[in-house]
Amino acid sequence: MELNTIRNEGKPAPSATVVVLRDAADDLEVFLLRRHGQSDVLGGAYVFPGGKVDAEDAEWADRLDRAPAELHALLGEPELTELEAAGLFVTAIREVFEETGLLFADVTPERARQAWAALRAGPRFDELLAPLGVRLRAGALHPWSRWITPTLSSVGRKRFDTRFFVATVPPGQEPAHDEHEATESLWLAPRTALRQYWDGLIEMAPPQIMSLTHLARHRSVAGVLAAAGSRPPPCIRPEPRDVDGVRVVCYPGDPGHSQGEQVLPGPTRLSWRNQRFEPDAGLAILLGD
């Protein structure tokens, strides 16, 4: 992963990401996509499916299984309109469908597979699904966190205001990668993913590292969903700085961050060492050991 020191001015693009979960034999597992190596956003890194808001997303607000007012309350962002909040849920559903084939809607697994095959042949999400009269299952998505790219970027040239949702796989469906934006995909327990990152087997950016650190404190989908419903999603605004010639990304609760209260478990800063971001206390603090 290349470390950039680009100052990006302007408003970050509204975005949504879905952390897809399932229960395994003795632990929770997370679905990860490896972005195409030529991608201009985190090329080669393992990420959660997601992307930017499209102008058409809000037009699906009346086809959601939850009212915009309810979705607005779940996000806990009073500065948004109810329609903007509903649009973010649509963005999350659209992006996870486009990138993995999972369709959070009132369709059969076979219809979801057929729709994804058709989508990959060319039509847009709205053009494909509108004639089918489907209702999207916003209620299956649970707000988990919000990440806002700092002005001084460490791993990319673009800024995003990304809402992270957690969700379990719709019954009978199975995610895959599209062979276009993503070239590989896998299921890993959060702790296993963090160990593989530490061993240099996979690349990840700080939001994924910190999100997996958060998820590593849970052992089941039910535990994650209960945690998501127990508090408003925290807003994380990383604050990068250079300390003795080392790039450091500080999070709320760190002495180098403007927000004194810690909102995520694990480390409060990651430092760029050994061609990767790592906490000063090593792997153990990521795993919660």
BALOBA-1460 file (C-alpha; in Angstrom, 3 decimals):
// residues 289
<rec num="1" residu="m" x="0.000" y="0.000" z="0.000"/>
<rec num="2" residu="e" x="1.338" y="3.402" z="-0.988"/>
<rec num="3" residu="l" x="1.432" y="6.118" z="1.667"/>
<rec num="4" residu="n" x="0.284" y="9.477" z="0.325"/>
<rec num="5" residu="t" x="0.577" y="12.895" z="1.898"/>
<rec num="6" residu="i" x="-1.982" y="14.634" z="-0.267"/>
<rec num="7" residu="r" x="-3.987" y="17.540" z="1.088"/>
<rec num="8" residu="n" x="-7.526" y="17.095" z="-0.207"/>
<rec num="9" residu="e" x="-9.769" y="20.112" z="0.187"/>
<rec num="10" residu="g" x="-13.497" y="20.149" z="-0.345"/>
<rec num="11" residu="k" x="-16.471" y="18.242" z="0.980"/>
<rec num="12" residu="p" x="-16.090" y="14.463" z="1.310"/>
<rec num="13" residu="a" x="-18.361" y="12.386" z="-0.926"/>
<rec num="14" residu="p" x="-21.318" y="10.742" z="0.878"/>
<rec num="15" residu="s" x="-20.814" y="6.980" z="0.788"/>
<rec num="16" residu="a" x="-21.994" y="3.726" z="2.338"/>
<rec num="17" residu="t" x="-20.324" y="0.426" z="3.170"/>
<rec num="18" residu="v" x="-21.813" y="-2.885" z="4.283"/>
<rec num="19" residu="v" x="-19.913" y="-5.179" z="6.612"/>
<rec num="20" residu="v" x="-21.435" y="-8.549" z="5.694"/>
<rec num="21" residu="l" x="-21.378" y="-11.084" z="8.533"/>
<rec num="22" residu="r" x="-22.107" y="-14.734" z="9.125"/>
<rec num="23" residu="d" x="-21.751" y="-17.186" z="11.993"/>
<rec num="24" residu="a" x="-19.108" y="-19.879" z="11.600"/>
<rec num="25" residu="a" x="-18.459" y="-22.936" z="13.742"/>
<rec num="26" residu="d" x="-16.864" y="-21.089" z="16.643"/>
<rec num="27" residu="d" x="-16.579" y="-17.448" z="15.611"/>
<rec num="28" residu="l" x="-17.967" y="-14.589" z="13.607"/>
<rec num="29" residu="e" x="-16.834" y="-14.209" z="9.979"/>
<rec num="30" residu="v" x="-16.664" y="-11.122" z="7.740"/>
<rec num="31" residu="f" x="-16.798" y="-10.990" z="3.931"/>
<rec num="32" residu="l" x="-13.879" y="-9.125" z="2.357"/>
<rec num="33" residu="l" x="-13.236" y="-8.078" z="-1.237"/>
<rec num="34" residu="r" x="-9.800" y="-7.467" z="-2.737"/>
<rec num="35" residu="r" x="-9.987" y="-4.346" z="-4.865"/>
<rec num="36" residu="h" x="-8.501" y="-4.473" z="-8.347"/>
<rec num="37" residu="g" x="-4.830" y="-3.577" z="-8.261"/>
<rec num="38" residu="q" x="-5.390" y="-0.757" z="-10.783"/>
<rec num="39" residu="s" x="-8.159" y="0.871" z="-8.759"/>
<rec num="40" residu="d" x="-7.558" y="4.496" z="-7.834"/>
<rec num="41" residu="v" x="-9.079" y="3.852" z="-4.386"/>
<rec num="42" residu="l" x="-7.194" y="1.327" z="-2.215"/>
<rec num="43" residu="g" x="-6.018" y="-0.756" z="-5.158"/>
<rec num="44" residu="g" x="-5.030" y="-4.261" z="-4.025"/>
<rec num="45" residu="a" x="-6.381" y="-3.807" z="-0.493"/>
<rec num="46" residu="y" x="-9.093" y="-5.894" z="1.155"/>
<rec num="47" residu="v" x="-12.215" y="-3.877" z="1.875"/>
<rec num="48" residu="f" x="-15.898" y="-4.171" z="2.695"/>
<rec num="49" residu="p" x="-18.271" y="-3.689" z="-0.264"/>
<rec num="50" residu="g" x="-19.468" y="-0.127" z="-0.710"/>
<rec num="51" residu="g" x="-19.282" y="3.087" z="-2.674"/>
<rec num="52" residu="k" x="-20.560" y="6.610" z="-3.268"/>
<rec num="53" residu="v" x="-24.133" y="7.844" z="-3.202"/>
<rec num="54" residu="d" x="-25.829" y="8.127" z="-6.619"/>
<rec num="55" residu="a" x="-28.339" y="10.896" z="-7.241"/>
<rec num="56" residu="e" x="-30.965" y="8.256" z="-8.083"/>
<rec num="57" residu="d" x="-30.636" y="6.435" z="-4.755"/>
<rec num="58" residu="a" x="-33.034" y="8.733" z="-2.902"/>
<rec num="59" residu="e" x="-35.702" y="8.002" z="-5.511"/>
<rec num="60" residu="w" x="-36.031" y="4.526" z="-3.977"/>
<rec num="61" residu="a" x="-37.068" y="5.871" z="-0.556"/>
<rec num="62" residu="d" x="-40.697" y="4.862" z="-1.093"/>
<rec num="63" residu="r" x="-39.628" y="1.305" z="-1.952"/>
<rec num="64" residu="l" x="-37.911" y="0.603" z="1.354"/>
<rec num="65" residu="d" x="-39.411" y="-1.555" z="4.097"/>
<rec num="66" residu="r" x="-38.789" y="1.195" z="6.671"/>
<rec num="67" residu="a" x="-40.025" y="4.762" z="6.697"/>
<rec num="68" residu="p" x="-37.447" y="7.498" z="6.006"/>
<rec num="69" residu="a" x="-38.137" y="9.017" z="9.447"/>
<rec num="70" residu="e" x="-37.192" y="5.726" z="11.136"/>
<rec num="71" residu="l" x="-33.999" y="5.380" z="9.096"/>
<rec num="72" residu="h" x="-33.098" y="9.003" z="9.829"/>
<rec num="73" residu="a" x="-33.381" y="8.322" z="13.561"/>
<rec num="74" residu="l" x="-31.191" y="5.216" z="13.303"/>
<rec num="75" residu="l" x="-28.344" y="7.132" z="11.647"/>
<rec num="76" residu="g" x="-28.380" y="9.809" z="14.349"/>
<rec num="77" residu="e" x="-27.374" y="12.616" z="11.990"/>
<rec num="78" residu="p" x="-29.787" y="15.526" z="12.531"/>
<rec num="79" residu="e" x="-28.122" y="17.554" z="9.790"/>
<rec num="80" residu="l" x="-29.431" y="15.104" z="7.182"/>
<rec num="81" residu="t" x="-32.908" y="15.237" z="5.737"/>
<rec num="82" residu="e" x="-35.056" y="12.122" z="6.054"/>
<rec num="83" residu="l" x="-34.763" y="11.598" z="2.311"/>
<rec num="84" residu="e" x="-30.956" y="11.817" z="2.445"/>
<rec num="85" residu="a" x="-30.881" y="9.284" z="5.270"/>
<rec num="86" residu="a" x="-33.095" y="6.880" z="3.333"/>
<rec num="87" residu="g" x="-30.875" y="7.382" z="0.281"/>
<rec num="88" residu="l" x="-27.831" y="6.221" z="2.245"/>
<rec num="89" residu="f" x="-29.571" y="2.923" z="3.030"/>
<rec num="90" residu="v" x="-30.374" y="2.556" z="-0.671"/>
<rec num="91" residu="t" x="-26.739" y="3.267" z="-1.529"/>
<rec num="92" residu="a" x="-25.626" y="0.521" z="0.842"/>
<rec num="93" residu="i" x="-28.086" y="-1.980" z="-0.651"/>
<rec num="94" residu="r" x="-27.199" y="-1.018" z="-4.223"/>
<rec num="95" residu="e" x="-23.442" y="-1.163" z="-3.694"/>
<rec num="96" residu="v" x="-23.437" y="-4.523" z="-1.935"/>
<rec num="97" residu="f" x="-25.619" y="-5.932" z="-4.723"/>
<rec num="98" residu="e" x="-23.432" y="-4.515" z="-7.490"/>
<rec num="99" residu="e" x="-20.195" y="-5.732" z="-5.903"/>
<rec num="100" residu="t" x="-21.214" y="-9.067" z="-4.335"/>
<rec num="101" residu="g" x="-24.579" y="-10.151" z="-5.755"/>
<rec num="102" residu="l" x="-26.294" y="-10.051" z="-2.349"/>
<rec num="103" residu="l" x="-29.702" y="-8.462" z="-2.736"/>
<rec num="104" residu="f" x="-31.423" y="-7.171" z="0.375"/>
<rec num="105" residu="a" x="-34.945" y="-7.236" z="-1.056"/>
<rec num="106" residu="d" x="-38.120" y="-9.312" z="-1.107"/>
<rec num="107" residu="v" x="-36.848" y="-11.718" z="-3.763"/>
<rec num="108" residu="t" x="-35.959" y="-15.394" z="-3.858"/>
<rec num="109" residu="p" x="-32.286" y="-16.413" z="-3.869"/>
<rec num="110" residu="e" x="-32.674" y="-17.590" z="-7.474"/>
<rec num="111" residu="r" x="-34.149" y="-14.251" z="-8.538"/>
<rec num="112" residu="a" x="-31.266" y="-12.460" z="-6.803"/>
<rec num="113" residu="r" x="-28.725" y="-14.560" z="-8.739"/>
<rec num="114" residu="q" x="-30.532" y="-13.899" z="-12.008"/>
<rec num="115" residu="a" x="-30.698" y="-10.169" z="-11.297"/>
<rec num="116" residu="w" x="-26.959" y="-9.977" z="-10.557"/>
<rec num="117" residu="a" x="-26.131" y="-11.817" z="-13.784"/>
<rec num="118" residu="a" x="-28.344" y="-9.392" z="-15.682"/>
<rec num="119" residu="l" x="-26.820" y="-6.388" z="-13.926"/>
<rec num="120" residu="r" x="-23.316" y="-7.423" z="-14.948"/>
<rec num="121" residu="a" x="-24.492" y="-7.403" z="-18.567"/>
<rec num="122" residu="g" x="-25.084" y="-3.661" z="-18.533"/>
<rec num="123" residu="p" x="-28.288" y="-2.156" z="-17.049"/>
<rec num="124" residu="r" x="-28.206" y="0.113" z="-14.011"/>
<rec num="125" residu="f" x="-29.513" y="-0.961" z="-10.609"/>
<rec num="126" residu="d" x="-32.666" y="1.163" z="-10.910"/>
<rec num="127" residu="e" x="-33.298" y="0.185" z="-14.530"/>
<rec num="128" residu="l" x="-33.024" y="-3.501" z="-13.642"/>
<rec num="129" residu="l" x="-35.040" y="-3.637" z="-10.419"/>
<rec num="130" residu="a" x="-37.718" y="-0.973" z="-10.921"/>
<rec num="131" residu="p" x="-39.742" y="-3.095" z="-13.389"/>
<rec num="132" residu="l" x="-39.709" y="-5.987" z="-10.914"/>
<rec num="133" residu="g" x="-41.517" y="-3.941" z="-8.269"/>
<rec num="134" residu="v" x="-39.210" y="-5.160" z="-5.490"/>
<rec num="135" residu="r" x="-39.150" y="-3.703" z="-1.991"/>
<rec num="136" residu="l" x="-35.676" y="-3.152" z="-0.537"/>
<rec num="137" residu="r" x="-34.968" y="-4.427" z="2.979"/>
<rec num="138" residu="a" x="-33.416" y="-1.421" z="4.701"/>
<rec num="139" residu="g" x="-34.360" y="-3.032" z="8.013"/>
<rec num="140" residu="a" x="-31.695" y="-5.695" z="7.426"/>
<rec num="141" residu="l" x="-28.953" y="-3.039" z="7.622"/>
<rec num="142" residu="h" x="-27.823" y="-1.753" z="11.020"/>
<rec num="143" residu="p" x="-25.762" y="1.455" z="11.324"/>
<rec num="144" residu="w" x="-22.389" y="0.620" z="12.884"/>
<rec num="145" residu="s" x="-20.087" y="3.636" z="12.490"/>
<rec num="146" residu="r" x="-19.315" y="6.678" z="10.364"/>
<rec num="147" residu="w" x="-15.851" y="7.449" z="8.970"/>
<rec num="148" residu="i" x="-14.866" y="10.793" z="7.477"/>
<rec num="149" residu="t" x="-11.615" y="10.939" z="5.509"/>
<rec num="150" residu="p" x="-9.336" y="13.674" z="6.869"/>
<rec num="151" residu="t" x="-8.202" y="16.560" z="4.722"/>
<rec num="152" residu="l" x="-4.629" y="15.262" z="4.922"/>
<rec num="153" residu="s" x="-4.988" y="11.834" z="3.348"/>
<rec num="154" residu="s" x="-2.686" y="8.934" z="4.171"/>
<rec num="155" residu="v" x="-3.815" y="6.265" z="1.691"/>
<rec num="156" residu="g" x="-5.747" y="7.975" z="-1.094"/>
<rec num="157" residu="r" x="-6.474" y="11.110" z="-3.062"/>
<rec num="158" residu="k" x="-10.234" y="11.170" z="-2.434"/>
<rec num="159" residu="r" x="-12.296" y="12.039" z="0.623"/>
<rec num="160" residu="f" x="-15.377" y="10.121" z="1.714"/>
<rec num="161" residu="d" x="-18.044" y="10.466" z="4.384"/>
<rec num="162" residu="t" x="-18.862" y="6.786" z="4.763"/>
<rec num="163" residu="r" x="-21.608" y="5.189" z="6.822"/>
<rec num="164" residu="f" x="-20.702" y="1.641" z="7.830"/>
<rec num="165" residu="f" x="-23.617" y="-0.786" z="8.178"/>
<rec num="166" residu="v" x="-23.531" y="-4.346" z="9.517"/>
<rec num="167" residu="a" x="-25.786" y="-7.043" z="8.086"/>
<rec num="168" residu="t" x="-26.031" y="-10.799" z="7.867"/>
<rec num="169" residu="v" x="-26.325" y="-12.666" z="4.570"/>
<rec num="170" residu="p" x="-29.902" y="-12.900" z="3.252"/>
<rec num="171" residu="p" x="-31.182" y="-16.507" z="3.564"/>
<rec num="172" residu="g" x="-30.183" y="-18.711" z="0.662"/>
<rec num="173" residu="q" x="-27.809" y="-16.164" z="-0.887"/>
<rec num="174" residu="e" x="-24.021" y="-16.293" z="-1.114"/>
<rec num="175" residu="p" x="-21.742" y="-13.336" z="-1.895"/>
<rec num="176" residu="a" x="-19.068" y="-13.375" z="-4.597"/>
<rec num="177" residu="h" x="-16.803" y="-10.838" z="-6.303"/>
<rec num="178" residu="d" x="-17.563" y="-9.217" z="-9.637"/>
<rec num="179" residu="e" x="-14.160" y="-9.824" z="-11.327"/>
<rec num="180" residu="h" x="-14.138" y="-6.129" z="-12.240"/>
<rec num="181" residu="e" x="-13.876" y="-3.826" z="-9.231"/>
<rec num="182" residu="a" x="-12.820" y="-6.770" z="-7.069"/>
<rec num="183" residu="t" x="-10.616" y="-9.666" z="-8.141"/>
<rec num="184" residu="e" x="-10.802" y="-11.899" z="-5.053"/>
<rec num="185" residu="s" x="-13.083" y="-12.438" z="-2.074"/>
<rec num="186" residu="l" x="-12.969" y="-14.437" z="1.139"/>
<rec num="187" residu="w" x="-14.607" y="-15.032" z="4.493"/>
<rec num="188" residu="l" x="-12.409" y="-14.522" z="7.547"/>
<rec num="189" residu="a" x="-12.942" y="-14.191" z="11.264"/>
<rec num="190" residu="p" x="-11.980" y="-10.643" z="12.275"/>
<rec num="191" residu="r" x="-9.091" y="-11.903" z="14.410"/>
<rec num="192" residu="t" x="-7.837" y="-14.098" z="11.542"/>
<rec num="193" residu="a" x="-7.998" y="-11.155" z="9.128"/>
<rec num="194" residu="l" x="-5.989" y="-9.028" z="11.534"/>
<rec num="195" residu="r" x="-3.383" y="-11.771" z="11.946"/>
<rec num="196" residu="q" x="-3.094" y="-12.155" z="8.175"/>
<rec num="197" residu="y" x="-2.645" y="-8.398" z="7.877"/>
<rec num="198" residu="w" x="0.062" y="-8.509" z="10.541"/>
<rec num="199" residu="d" x="1.804" y="-11.367" z="8.725"/>
<rec num="200" residu="g" x="1.783" y="-9.428" z="5.441"/>
<rec num="201" residu="l" x="-0.614" y="-11.792" z="3.678"/>
<rec num="202" residu="i" x="-3.275" y="-9.154" z="2.972"/>
<rec num="203" residu="e" x="-3.322" y="-5.360" z="2.753"/>
<rec num="204" residu="m" x="-5.868" y="-3.180" z="4.515"/>
<rec num="205" residu="a" x="-6.396" y="0.522" z="5.168"/>
<rec num="206" residu="p" x="-6.890" y="1.993" z="8.654"/>
<rec num="207" residu="p" x="-10.738" y="2.070" z="8.598"/>
<rec num="208" residu="q" x="-10.817" y="-1.660" z="7.847"/>
<rec num="209" residu="i" x="-8.155" y="-2.403" z="10.467"/>
<rec num="210" residu="m" x="-9.998" y="-0.467" z="13.155"/>
<rec num="211" residu="s" x="-13.406" y="-1.857" z="12.144"/>
<rec num="212" residu="l" x="-12.108" y="-5.437" z="12.333"/>
<rec num="213" residu="t" x="-10.569" y="-4.609" z="15.703"/>
<rec num="214" residu="h" x="-14.020" y="-3.503" z="16.839"/>
<rec num="215" residu="l" x="-15.659" y="-6.653" z="15.458"/>
<rec num="216" residu="a" x="-12.973" y="-8.886" z="17.016"/>
<rec num="217" residu="r" x="-14.589" y="-8.157" z="20.395"/>
<rec num="218" residu="h" x="-17.639" y="-10.192" z="19.280"/>
<rec num="219" residu="r" x="-18.095" y="-13.865" z="18.510"/>
<rec num="220" residu="s" x="-21.511" y="-13.956" z="16.819"/>
<rec num="221" residu="v" x="-23.711" y="-12.007" z="14.429"/>
<rec num="222" residu="a" x="-26.278" y="-11.622" z="17.196"/>
<rec num="223" residu="g" x="-23.671" y="-9.996" z="19.423"/>
<rec num="224" residu="v" x="-22.724" y="-7.480" z="16.732"/>
<rec num="225" residu="l" x="-26.333" y="-6.602" z="15.942"/>
<rec num="226" residu="a" x="-27.131" y="-6.183" z="19.629"/>
<rec num="227" residu="a" x="-24.148" y="-3.844" z="19.999"/>
<rec num="228" residu="a" x="-25.223" y="-1.882" z="16.923"/>
<rec num="229" residu="g" x="-28.684" y="-1.367" z="18.384"/>
<rec num="230" residu="s" x="-27.398" y="-0.327" z="21.795"/>
<rec num="231" residu="r" x="-25.860" y="3.020" z="20.825"/>
<rec num="232" residu="p" x="-25.788" y="5.637" z="18.068"/>
<rec num="233" residu="p" x="-23.095" y="4.928" z="15.453"/>
<rec num="234" residu="p" x="-19.890" y="6.735" z="16.474"/>
<rec num="235" residu="c" x="-18.440" y="9.275" z="14.072"/>
<rec num="236" residu="i" x="-14.697" y="8.822" z="13.576"/>
<rec num="237" residu="r" x="-12.675" y="11.684" z="12.164"/>
<rec num="238" residu="p" x="-9.059" y="10.469" z="11.999"/>
<rec num="239" residu="e" x="-6.445" y="13.155" z="12.589"/>
<rec num="240" residu="p" x="-3.113" y="12.377" z="10.890"/>
<rec num="241" residu="r" x="0.100" y="14.018" z="12.017"/>
<rec num="242" residu="d" x="3.833" y="13.471" z="11.677"/>
<rec num="243" residu="v" x="5.634" y="12.493" z="14.881"/>
<rec num="244" residu="d" x="9.433" y="12.340" z="14.689"/>
<rec num="245" residu="g" x="9.212" y="11.743" z="10.963"/>
<rec num="246" residu="v" x="6.592" y="8.977" z="11.284"/>
<rec num="247" residu="r" x="3.048" y="9.332" z="9.945"/>
<rec num="248" residu="v" x="0.595" y="8.732" z="12.788"/>
<rec num="249" residu="v" x="-3.189" y="8.526" z="12.466"/>
<rec num="250" residu="c" x="-4.897" y="9.463" z="15.727"/>
<rec num="251" residu="y" x="-8.439" y="8.489" z="16.743"/>
<rec num="252" residu="p" x="-10.794" y="9.849" z="19.419"/>
<rec num="253" residu="g" x="-9.349" y="9.318" z="22.875"/>
<rec num="254" residu="d" x="-5.726" y="9.693" z="21.787"/>
<rec num="255" residu="p" x="-3.643" y="12.544" z="23.257"/>
<rec num="256" residu="g" x="-3.003" y="13.681" z="19.686"/>
<rec num="257" residu="h" x="-6.697" y="13.865" z="18.791"/>
<rec num="258" residu="s" x="-8.991" y="16.822" z="19.402"/>
<rec num="259" residu="q" x="-11.736" y="14.552" z="20.814"/>
<rec num="260" residu="g" x="-10.916" y="13.335" z="24.293"/>
<rec num="261" residu="e" x="-13.402" y="10.460" z="24.574"/>
<rec num="262" residu="q" x="-12.456" y="7.102" z="23.046"/>
<rec num="263" residu="v" x="-15.255" y="5.721" z="20.853"/>
<rec num="264" residu="l" x="-13.653" y="2.537" z="19.482"/>
<rec num="265" residu="p" x="-12.017" y="-0.392" z="21.296"/>
<rec num="266" residu="g" x="-8.372" y="-1.103" z="20.658"/>
<rec num="267" residu="p" x="-5.590" y="1.368" z="19.892"/>
<rec num="268" residu="t" x="-6.164" y="5.105" z="19.668"/>
<rec num="269" residu="r" x="-3.474" y="5.550" z="17.006"/>
<rec num="270" residu="l" x="-1.842" y="3.707" z="14.129"/>
<rec num="271" residu="s" x="1.687" y="4.493" z="12.938"/>
<rec num="272" residu="w" x="3.187" y="3.920" z="9.489"/>
<rec num="273" residu="r" x="5.972" y="1.404" z="10.032"/>
<rec num="274" residu="n" x="7.238" y="-1.551" z="8.023"/>
<rec num="275" residu="q" x="5.231" y="-0.344" z="4.999"/>
<rec num="276" residu="r" x="1.941" y="-0.643" z="6.873"/>
<rec num="277" residu="f" x="-0.119" y="0.964" z="9.620"/>
<rec num="278" residu="e" x="0.319" y="-0.675" z="13.014"/>
<rec num="279" residu="p" x="-0.381" y="0.164" z="16.677"/>
<rec num="280" residu="d" x="2.477" y="0.863" z="19.061"/>
<rec num="281" residu="a" x="1.348" y="-2.028" z="21.303"/>
<rec num="282" residu="g" x="1.524" y="-4.566" z="18.492"/>
<rec num="283" residu="l" x="-0.952" y="-7.194" z="17.290"/>
<rec num="284" residu="a" x="-2.290" y="-8.025" z="20.753"/>
<rec num="285" residu="i" x="-4.191" y="-4.756" z="21.137"/>
<rec num="286" residu="l" x="-5.898" y="-5.300" z="17.776"/>
<rec num="287" residu="l" x="-7.027" y="-8.753" z="18.845"/>
<rec num="288" residu="g" x="-8.130" y="-7.668" z="22.292"/>
<rec num="289" residu="d" x="-5.725" y="-10.045" z="24.034"/>
